[in-house]
């Protein structure tokens, strides 16, 4: 039906003819003509810049001072490196005096803090064990009557864990509760 219309037939033939001409011009296989077209296409692809080579050189020279590698510090082999100061919280004296309500308890080279208290039929607490010397940490699941070195988990409460060693009791709190005083 549509092909019966002379206008549509003419348009289809014209489109086909233009496509063949375009194909022939784009994919010409004669070597001389093809090489000239490739060179012309490469020349058309060059970038245009509004700046002269001299202006570009000045800008690049102004940034050259930032391309210098940093100077290496001279190492004096005669001078010993200063020793890092020992953490006072890692001392046995400090650790033996820990007691009362704390947000962090130090045992050996580790700092323990309470992350949460949970109940899945049996109550347990999740502690973060952080090595104070190298900063590495891991999480520990603890239950009642479990030991962490010489400290014993006496009681797990809603927002705290009670630890004991010898005569001392430490309450490791999830967070500090501050109450307003009535005046």
C-alpha positions in Angstrom: 0.0 0.0 0.0 2.7 2.4 1.0 4.9 1.4 -1.9 2.2 2.3 -4.3 2.7 6.0 -3.5 5.2 7.5 -6.0 6.6 10.0 -3.4 7.5 7.2 -0.9 9.1 5.2 -3.7 11.2 8.2 -4.8 12.3 8.9 -1.2 13.3 5.3 -0.6 15.3 5.2 -3.8 17.0 8.5 -3.0 17.9 7.4 0.5 19.4 4.2 -0.9 21.4 6.0 -3.5 22.7 8.6 -1.0 23.7 5.7 1.4 25.7 4.0 -1.4 27.5 7.3 -2.3 28.3 7.9 1.4 29.6 4.3 1.8 31.8 4.6 -1.3 33.3 7.9 -0.2 34.0 6.7 3.4 35.4 3.3 2.4 37.3 4.1 -0.8 39.9 1.4 -1.3 42.2 3.1 -3.8 45.5 3.5 -1.9 46.5 7.0 -3.1 43.1 8.6 -2.3 42.8 6.7 1.0 46.2 8.0 2.3 45.4 11.6 1.5 42.1 11.3 3.5 43.8 9.8 6.5 46.4 12.6 6.6 43.6 15.2 6.3 41.7 13.6 9.1 44.8 13.5 11.4 45.5 17.2 10.7 41.9 18.1 11.6 42.2 16.4 15.0 45.0 18.7 16.3 44.0 20.8 19.3 43.8 24.5 19.1 45.1 26.6 21.9 44.8 30.4 22.1 48.3 30.6 23.8 51.6 30.8 22.1 54.4 28.4 22.9 56.2 31.2 24.8 53.2 31.8 27.1 52.8 28.1 27.7 56.6 27.9 28.6 56.2 30.7 31.1 53.3 29.0 32.8 55.1 25.7 33.0 58.2 27.4 34.4 56.2 29.0 37.2 55.0 25.5 38.2 58.5 23.9 37.9 59.4 24.9 41.5 56.7 22.5 42.7 58.2 19.5 40.7 61.3 19.4 42.9 61.4 16.3 45.1 61.5 16.9 48.8 64.9 17.1 50.4 65.8 14.1 52.4 66.7 14.8 56.0 70.3 14.2 56.9 70.4 11.4 59.4 72.9 11.8 62.1 74.2 8.3 63.0 76.0 9.5 66.1 72.8 10.8 67.7 70.6 8.0 69.1 66.9 8.1 68.5 64.9 9.2 71.5 63.1 6.3 73.2 59.3 6.6 73.3 57.9 7.5 76.6 56.4 4.6 78.4 52.6 4.8 78.9 52.0 5.3 82.6 48.7 3.3 82.3 50.7 0.2 81.4 52.7 0.2 84.6 52.0 -2.5 87.1 51.5 0.1 89.9 48.8 1.9 87.9 47.0 -1.3 87.0 47.0 -2.5 90.5 45.3 0.7 91.7 42.4 0.6 89.2 39.1 0.3 91.0 35.6 1.8 91.0 33.5 2.9 88.0 35.7 3.1 84.8 35.0 3.4 81.1 38.3 1.7 80.3 40.4 -0.8 82.3 44.0 -1.6 81.6 45.3 -5.2 81.9 48.8 -5.9 80.7 49.4 -4.2 77.3 45.7 -4.0 76.6 42.9 -1.5 77.2 39.4 -3.0 77.6 36.2 -1.1 77.0 32.6 -2.2 77.0 30.9 -2.2 73.6 27.6 -3.7 74.7 25.6 -6.1 76.8 23.4 -8.7 75.0 21.1 -11.5 75.9 20.4 -14.5 73.6 19.1 -16.8 76.3 22.3 -16.3 78.2 23.6 -12.9 79.0 27.0 -11.9 77.6 29.0 -8.7 77.0 31.1 -7.6 74.1 34.5 -5.9 75.0 37.0 -4.2 72.8 40.5 -5.4 73.5 43.0 -2.8 72.2 46.7 -3.2 72.3 48.0 0.1 73.6 51.5 -0.4 72.1 50.5 -1.1 68.5 46.9 0.1 68.3 45.5 -3.2 67.0 42.1 -4.2 68.5 39.7 -7.1 68.5 36.4 -7.9 70.1 35.9 -10.4 72.9 32.7 -12.0 74.0 32.7 -12.6 77.8 30.2 -14.3 80.1 29.9 -14.5 83.9 32.7 -16.3 85.8 35.1 -15.9 82.8 38.7 -14.7 83.4 40.6 -12.1 81.6 44.1 -12.7 82.8 43.8 -12.4 86.6 40.5 -10.4 86.5 37.2 -12.3 86.9 33.9 -11.3 85.3 31.7 -11.3 88.4 28.5 -9.9 87.0 27.1 -8.6 83.7 24.5 -5.9 84.3 22.4 -3.8 81.9 25.0 -1.2 81.0 28.1 -2.5 82.8 30.4 -5.4 83.6 31.7 -6.0 87.1 35.3 -7.3 87.3 37.2 -8.3 90.4 40.7 -9.2 91.4 41.8 -9.9 94.9 40.0 -7.3 97.1 39.4 -4.8 94.3 36.2 -4.4 92.2 36.0 -2.6 88.9 32.8 -1.6 87.2 33.4 -1.3 83.5 30.7 1.0 82.2 29.2 1.3 78.8 28.9 5.0 79.3 29.1 7.4 82.2 25.8 8.4 83.8 25.8 12.0 85.0 23.0 13.1 87.1 21.9 16.7 87.8 22.0 17.8 91.3 19.0 19.6 92.7 19.8 23.0 94.2 
